Amino acid sequence: MTTEWGEKSTADLMSRYVSKETGYEVPKEGWRICLAHEFKEKRKPFQAKDVSLSNVWEHVGLGIRYLKWWYKKTQVEKKAPFIDMFRAQPLRQIYGAPLGGIGGGTITRGWRGEFCRWQLNPGMYHYKTVIANQFTVCLRRGGQTVYQQVLSVEHPPTLQGWNWGYCGEYAFYHALYPRAWTVYHLPGQNVTLTCRQISPVIPHDYKDSSLPVAVFVWDIENKNDYDLDVSIMFTMVNGSGHKDDKSGGHWNEPFHLEKEGEAVSGLLLHHCTTVNPYTLCIASREQPGREVSHQTAFSPKGTCSGLWSDLITDGRLDSPAGSSPKTSKGENVAAALALSCTVLAQSCNTLEFCLAWDMPKITFGSREREHIRRYTRFFGSKGDASPSLCHYALTHYRQWEKSIEEWQRPILQDSSLPSWYKSAIFNELYFVVDGGTVWMELPEDADISGGVRSEEGGLPAQPAIIKEYGRFAYLEGQEYRMYNTYDVHFYASFALIMLWPKLALSVQYDIAGSVVQQDPTERLHLMNGLYSPVKAKNVVPHDIGDPDDEPWQRVNAYLIHDTADWKDLNLKFVLQVYRDFHLTQDSQYLRDMWPICQAVMESEIKFDLDGDGLIENSGYADQTYDGWTVTGPSAYCGGLWLASLCVMCKMAHLVDSEEMYQHYKNILDRGSAAFDQLLWNGKYYNYDSSGRVHSNSVMSDQCAGHWFLRASGLGYGDYQAFPKEKICSALKSVFDLNVMHFAGGRMGAVNGMRPEGVPDRSSVQSDEVWIGVVYGLAATMIHEGMREEGMRTAEGCYRTVWESLGMAFQTPEAYCENSIYRSLAYMRPLSIWAMQLALNTLQKDQTTSP
């Protein structure tokens, strides 16, 4: 099933690897790259200059208004814009699997070993490689050091007393999230090191998955005929490379913790900022045959030859007692931990390290409220949990790995699935953790219902799901800084509902609570220049807020469009409610959500202006591409509307409401007929019914409503909104045109394609590929028996992002055929889990059919 061009693309990543070593128990499947690899294509982020002349005129007003708003935000308020169109992140082709569990902050380690992307302050990213954060190996034979090397290919201008410049041609990186392996063959030493990185990201686990920890297990293979003494040194700066590293008052101290028959020792790096202080911790388990030593503090400036000499002398560090003095302003401090063992001839031994960070209490940008992270339920919120976190991680990581392997095994061992898919399905999950994610306890005084109680058609003040499992939020993207952007979560939510369903339901309760609330504050919307309320009643919010403000307290950070006109948000809420019930069978959830669904659907029915059962669109009413105005019913929003009516019929049946069943069924019958009459052209559904020049463009996402019906066990029989033969015809048209007529069929599906086989360039985004949309499209194809086409469609996106463009662990929202991309590290590609749901459903249907 893997294409020939795909196999070559994969091979290119390892073409510079010269060693024959395969490492210690490195899995076959995953994303693998030689440390000497250089990506040939260097893309640029989308900028204003990339807007075509034909589209510039339509956006002049938006540009002027945005510039005024941007200036006020950055220069007057001294805040970061939720979308910064002037400071898009440049592409750094360096990122690997992030460290840590869900919602406690993340530290990303690059595929060459760098500690290079930091999200400790909630939702706010800092892109800085801290060069002193390294692993160093020391080999000794007969009491003499024979080899000492920083395991980094870099040649930095600082720390010149260290031996840099490891040859990357002798090493490779392999990621199968939430684990990653780096294999280092030490030239001339006949020794191979395999560093295995483990983060506790475990489906259906709501304790360990919340922990801000990672474990590094070093398997050392000595293929010599003599014994070696081997030391690994882990160095870490107190901070993240941010300017507050030099604010003064930071200090380090050694620690030793013994409990339950296991002892752990290491170093605590106390980062004492005024806002969101934290403690970093590097630690190792004390075991027979292994020696732990440390250097409490050293300056990561200058040559730093003293630390290097300390290790090279005897393979251990001096291990001074007591804490370091607090840093002065302008001063940095770092710490080092070394672990040593003997590796017998022709054998293997293991060394284990842990990295933890403890920031139990957080405030967002407004500093209005203090929030408590989820992991504090198990480890306390006093800021002294780092030793216990490391002890727990070092004594439980093997169980984590067992759970991870049991979860991944059915997919990895399925010979019918191509290798690229086995990499994509797990590695794209990085965003659940590294999407600026927060997972917090619900405050005791919180009322998510907006004051509208269950008996009044609302919700409990504190739904049991949120009380037990906490509040969860992730960003639309690392560059599009809005939490739980709902129109995008619609796609990404498949990962949550399949792997952490309680978090998916928690998000739904939070959104449902905001539906009944309103904020009449008038504000300017940048697209049309008009003022309107921030939040209308019975309308799903676009997002729950900006981490640089106060999420949950102030929703709808997005102010480009008036979100009251985004009719698809309400429809997406309804569709997710039933899909989530279908997959969880949580009847209480269905009962709680039913009145909210009724309220949002009734608010939509008013847009059925001519009584034909279809809602009318105006302006930016659905998932259009910026600059492409929709008039009249459209394939996308109209399809979501019919699918929503379909699930409302199903839910009415489940809650024994025959009256509401007939109500929605009557609208569905009329709407389905009108939808076919207005939009079906014999091969596919037209983009919209306006009759304009581009209204007959082929939209890749035209079957989104049907996709959700199939994902919910509907879409046929009594709960069918679209004729099967028309859906299949539309999908074949999309495959033939949007996939195979675009970039030689090697880059996924372009958003808009003209019937004559050229991309639609009538709007800013119509000629983009949206990776998350493509994964959803592929899932729809699989549901309809087009498995080969679905896999081919999705493969193009994976190959482009992970193998050609160097965007591993930062999958963007979009790319064009040439030159540019938009919004790195985006939420929507988590929709690849919809493909897995479709495959599971297909397998189940085949198993149960006679």
Secondary structure, 3 states (H helix, E strand, C coil): CCCHHHHHHHHHHCCCCCCCCCCCCCCCCCEEEECCCCCCCCCEECCHHHCCHHHHHHHHHHHHHHHHHHHHHHHHCCCCCCECCCCCCCCCCCCCCEECCCCECEEEECCCCCEEEEECCCCCCECCCCCCCEEEEEEEECCEEEEEEECCCCCCCCCCCCCCCCCHHHEEEEEECCEEEEEEEECCCCEEEEEEEECCCCCCCCCHHHCCEEEEEEEEEECCCCCEEEEEEEEEECCCCCHHHHCCCCEEEEEEEEECCEEEEEEEEEECCCCCCEEEEEEEEECCCEEEEEEEEECCCCCCHHHHHHHHHHCCCCCCCCCCCCCCCCCCCEEEEEEEEEECCCEEEEEEEEEEEECCEECCCCCCCCEEECCHHHHCCCCCCHHHHHHHHHHHHHHHHHHHHHHHHHHHCCCCCCHHHHHHHHHCCHHHHHCCCEEECCCCCCCCCCCCCHHHCCCCCCCHHHHHHCEEECECECCECCECCHHHHHHHHHHHHHHCHHHHHHHHHHHHHHHCCCEEEEEECCCCCCEEEEECCCCCCCCCCCCCCCCCCCCCCCCCCCHHHCHHHHHHHHHHHHHHHHHHCCHHHHHHHHHHHHHHHHHHHCCCCCCCCCCCCEECCCCCCCCCCEECCEHHHHHHHHHHHHHHHHHHHHCCCHHHHHHHHHHHHHHHHHHHHHHECCCCECCECCCCCCCCCEECCCCHHHHHHHHCCCCCCCCCCCCHHHHHHHHHHHHHHHHCCCHHHCCCCCCEECCCCCECCCCCCCCCEEHHHHHHHHHHHHHCCCHHHHHHHHHHHHHHHHHHCCCCCCCCCEECCCCEEECCCECHHHHHHHHHHHHHHHHHHHHHCC
